Amino acid sequence: MRTDLGAAGLFAGCLCVTPLAAGQTPGLAPQPVTSEAYTAPRTSSGQPDLEGIWTQNFLILMEASPNAPLTLPEPAAKAMAAAVAKGVSSGFDKQLDPEVPALMQVTDGLPIVRGERRTRSVVEPADGRLPYTDAARKESSRGYGSNQADNPEERPNWERCVTSLGLPPISGMYTTSANPRQIIQTRDAIVLHTEYGDEARIIPLTSTHKPAELTSSLGDSIAHWEGDTLVIETVRLPAKDRVRAFSNLIVPTTGKVIERYTRLSENELLYQYTVIDPSTYTAPWLAEYSLYRTDQRMFEHACHEGNYSLPNILKAQRIEDARKAAGKPKSPGAN
């Protein structure tokens, strides 16, 4: 059973699910790792079959936590998940978003990849830390969003619902099970449909990017197969989404995003991603987590809060401008 979130509910921590059979709900025990080699079934065009709806409901932390190894046994993983859930819940204004504390009690704990509980999604470098430059690390620590409110054009894309949780890479942060992913395949293209934001990326199987003038708000993506792995390359992502909402991951418009989808079993789909940009990262890195097959439906997603709130956002900035001109301190909570 899935609980859909409001926009503020995305802050609820990073999430995935164990494999779900028909009628089952999150909360299953980790699945055993098989030693048998798995070969994905094929579509009618001979491609590895990734079609279906895949989801997640885990507390995925992107970078390494102090003194936490990459994997943990079940008791330690359960304790760490409880601590993370408590921290996220207590860090929120319960009047602003009362869903968060409840949602933190119904996750499936730390993510499961190949049958192991993971404490983070970054697996390379081995220390589990993103290899930011010093300047990029400082930028990430300041957080997402925009302090500019002179004009509507200065507000971030996610606030205006122009982009949402389908923007590559899909870091897994703060999505709970409200963002299942549907994959549709044809001989010449792949469609990746994410529920939160109702975004559909139609990705051609080609080696050539479109002209810059045809770039969408989700960047320009092309795909190819490397054995049984679907590899997607995306360039020219929106500059207004440089620092991602809810994860603070930096993805410059000059960068390149590489995503990989590999089916590990009938129910498990491994998702791997990296961002290539020498101005932001000092070395290559890799993050990964698993999605699991579900029989739940995709639902239409509506997002207009930021558009409805835009007059008040701009008006609040005018009030702050007037206070500053009068020599008064900032209002509580102002940028």
Buried (B, 14 or more C-beta within 10 A) or exposed (E): EBBBBEBBBBBBBBBBBBBBEEEBBBEBEBBEEEEEEEEBEEBEEEBBBBBBBBBBBBBBBBBBEEEBEBBBEEEBBBEBBBEBBEEBBEEBEEEEBBBBBEBBEBBBBBBBBBBBBBBBBBBBBEEBBBBBBEEBBEBBEEEBBEEEBEEEEEBBBBBBBBBBBBBBBBBBBBBBBBBBBBBBBBEEBBBBBBBBBBBBBBBBBEEEBBEEEEBBEBBBBBBEEEEBBBBBBBBBBBEBBBBBBBBBBBBBBBBBBBBBBBBBBEBBBBBBBBBBBEEBBEEEBBBBBBBBBBEBEBEEBEBEBBBEBBEEEBEBBEEBEEBEEEEEEEEEEEE
